[in-house]
Amino acid sequence: MADVGAKPEVIAFNGAHPIRPSRGTSTGRAVLEHGPVHIPDIDLDDEYEYREAQRLGGFKTLLSVPMLHKGDVIGVLSLLRTEVLPFTDGDIDLVSMFAEQALATVTSQLAATVESQRVELARFLPRQIADLISSPEGLKLLEGHRSEITVVFADIRGFSEFAAMDEPEEVISVLGEYHREMGVHVIEHEGTLGGFDGEGLMIYFNDPNPVPDHASRAVAMASGM
């Protein structure tokens, strides 16, 4: 349940007493019923149990509409009135439509964010690696595991002196060309760019993408570089 517009004391109470699916609140009922719940007059509702929050907020009428995604409730939109003034069927339909549109917007934004992250990752990683680590399987892989790997470190000899003496634009240009050229060799030999700092590169072999003869691949890549 969102606390937008709620009194600070109600927000604090909600934080200390999380609402759970039950008949004791309109939000909890909306989760259980997977549909809008309207309480015209809380004082006449024998099942309602969130009395302290009601006292702090002074509300009398409640409407809670669940936000459903693939049959699961992922949020509840709740409206309150501080006087007994029931919501009309038109009000309920309007709020339900708003909840659907809000969910569609959030889902669309989330999909766009994930794709943006995938594209950003693909700038530095082979596409299959970018796809992997932005997937549920990849998230599990990132939680921690044991694997035998080969690691290659690479940098540009004399780069610090060059960067200190040359113009910034020239330094950036050289780095850009260096990264492009080194990236070709990383992808060709199925390595994974684990990190880079300026001209420094760290490349993994055999994790997260398993490859045979990973030590030999690392040597071949270094020779190519």
C-alpha positions in Angstrom: 0.0 0.0 0.0 1.4 3.4 -0.9 1.6 6.0 1.8 1.4 9.0 -0.6 -0.6 11.7 1.1 -0.9 9.9 4.4 -0.1 11.6 7.7 3.5 11.1 9.0 2.2 9.2 12.1 0.2 6.8 9.8 3.3 6.2 7.7 5.3 5.5 10.8 2.7 3.1 12.1 2.5 1.3 8.8 6.3 0.9 8.8 6.2 -0.7 12.3 3.1 -2.8 11.5 3.3 -4.1 7.9 0.0 -5.0 6.4 -0.5 -8.7 5.6 -3.1 -10.5 3.6 -6.1 -10.9 5.9 -9.7 -9.8 6.4 -8.6 -7.2 9.0 -7.7 -4.4 6.5 -9.0 -3.3 3.1 -5.5 -3.8 1.6 -5.3 -7.3 3.0 -8.7 -8.2 1.6 -7.8 -6.9 -1.8 -4.8 -9.2 -1.8 -6.9 -12.2 -0.8 -9.8 -11.5 -3.1 -7.7 -10.3 -6.1 -10.3 -7.6 -6.7 -11.4 -4.2 -5.4 -12.5 -3.9 -1.8 -14.8 -1.1 -0.7 -15.5 -0.3 3.0 -18.2 2.4 3.0 -18.1 2.9 6.8 -15.2 1.4 8.8 -17.0 1.8 12.1 -19.7 -0.6 10.9 -17.2 -3.2 9.6 -16.8 -5.9 12.3 -13.8 -7.5 10.4 -11.7 -4.4 10.2 -8.8 -4.6 12.7 -6.4 -1.7 11.8 -8.0 0.6 14.4 -4.9 2.4 15.5 -4.0 3.4 12.0 -7.6 4.5 11.6 -7.4 6.6 14.7 -4.2 8.2 13.7 -5.4 8.9 10.1 -9.0 9.7 10.9 -10.3 7.9 7.9 -13.8 6.5 7.7 -14.2 5.2 4.1 -11.7 3.0 2.3 -11.2 1.7 -1.2 -8.4 -0.7 -2.1 -7.7 -2.0 -5.6 -5.0 -4.7 -6.3 -2.5 -4.3 -9.0 -2.3 -7.7 -10.8 0.5 -9.1 -12.9 0.1 -12.6 -14.4 -2.5 -13.4 -11.7 -0.3 -12.3 -8.8 -0.9 -9.2 -6.6 2.3 -7.0 -6.8 0.8 -3.9 -5.1 -2.4 -2.3 -3.8 -3.7 1.1 -4.5 -5.7 2.4 -1.5 -7.8 5.6 -1.3 -9.4 6.9 2.0 -11.9 9.5 3.0 -12.0 11.2 6.4 -15.8 11.2 6.4 -18.3 8.6 5.6 -18.7 9.1 1.9 -18.9 5.8 -0.1 -17.2 5.5 -3.4 -19.5 5.1 -6.4 -19.3 2.3 -9.0 -17.9 4.8 -11.4 -15.2 5.8 -8.8 -14.2 2.1 -8.4 -14.1 1.5 -12.2 -11.9 4.6 -12.6 -9.5 3.6 -9.9 -9.3 0.0 -11.2 -8.5 1.4 -14.7 -5.8 3.7 -13.2 -4.2 0.7 -11.4 -4.1 -1.2 -14.6 -2.6 1.7 -16.5 -0.1 2.4 -13.8 1.0 -1.3 -13.7 1.4 -1.3 -17.5 3.5 1.9 -17.4 5.8 0.4 -14.6 6.1 -2.9 -16.5 7.0 -1.1 -19.7 9.6 1.1 -17.9 11.1 -2.0 -16.2 11.4 -3.8 -19.6 13.0 -0.7 -21.1 15.4 -0.5 -18.2 16.4 -4.2 -18.5 16.9 -3.8 -22.2 19.0 -0.6 -21.7 21.2 -2.5 -19.2 21.5 -5.4 -21.6 22.6 -3.1 -24.4 25.1 -1.3 -22.1 26.6 -4.6 -21.0 26.8 -5.7 -24.6 29.2 -2.8 -25.3 31.8 -4.6 -23.2 30.8 -8.2 -23.2 29.9 -10.8 -25.8 26.1 -10.7 -26.4 25.6 -14.2 -24.9 27.2 -13.1 -21.7 25.2 -9.9 -21.5 22.0 -12.0 -22.0 23.1 -14.5 -19.4 23.9 -12.2 -16.5 20.6 -10.2 -17.1 18.6 -13.5 -16.8 17.3 -15.3 -13.7 20.0 -18.0 -14.3 22.6 -15.3 -14.5 21.5 -13.8 -11.2 21.8 -17.1 -9.5 25.3 -17.5 -11.0 26.3 -14.1 -9.6 25.3 -15.2 -6.1 28.6 -17.0 -5.7 30.1 -20.3 -6.9 33.4 -22.1 -7.3 35.0 -22.5 -10.7 38.5 -23.0 -12.1 39.3 -20.0 -14.3 42.1 -18.3 -16.1 42.6 -14.6 -15.7 44.5 -12.2 -18.0 45.5 -8.7 -17.0 46.5 -6.2 -19.7 47.5 -2.5 -19.8 49.4 -0.1 -21.9 53.1 0.3 -21.1 54.0 4.0 -20.3 50.3 5.0 -20.3 50.6 7.1 -17.1 53.3 9.3 -18.5 51.5 9.6 -21.8 48.2 10.6 -20.1 50.0 13.2 -17.9 51.7 14.9 -20.9 49.1 14.7 -23.7 45.8 16.5 -24.3 42.7 14.8 -22.7 41.1 14.5 -26.2 44.1 12.5 -27.5 44.1 10.3 -24.4 40.4 9.5 -24.8 40.9 8.8 -28.5 43.8 6.4 -27.8 41.8 4.6 -25.1 38.8 4.2 -27.4 40.9 2.6 -30.1 42.6 0.4 -27.6 39.4 -0.8 -26.1 37.9 -1.5 -29.6 40.9 -3.5 -30.7 41.3 -5.4 -27.5 37.6 -6.2 -27.4 37.9 -8.0 -30.8 40.4 -10.4 -29.3 38.3 -10.9 -26.1 35.2 -11.8 -28.1 37.1 -14.0 -30.6 38.5 -16.2 -27.8 35.3 -16.2 -25.8 36.7 -14.4 -22.8 34.6 -12.2 -20.4 35.7 -8.7 -19.6 35.6 -8.7 -15.8 36.6 -5.1 -15.3 38.6 -2.2 -16.7 40.1 0.9 -15.2 41.6 3.3 -17.8 43.9 1.2 -19.9 43.8 -1.7 -17.4 41.8 -4.8 -18.5 40.9 -7.9 -16.6 39.6 -10.8 -18.6 38.1 -14.1 -17.3 38.0 -17.4 -19.1 35.7 -20.3 -18.2 33.3 -18.1 -16.1 30.5 -17.2 -16.3 30.6 -18.7 -19.8 32.2 -22.2 -19.7 34.8 -22.8 -22.4 37.1 -25.7 -23.1 40.9 -25.3 -22.9 40.5 -21.9 -21.2 44.2 -21.5 -20.4 45.1 -22.1 -24.0 42.5 -19.6 -25.1 43.9 -17.0 -22.7 47.4 -17.4 -24.1 46.1 -17.2 -27.7 44.2 -14.1 -26.9 47.3 -12.5 -25.2 49.4 -13.3 -28.3 46.8 -11.8 -30.6 46.8 -8.6 -28.5 
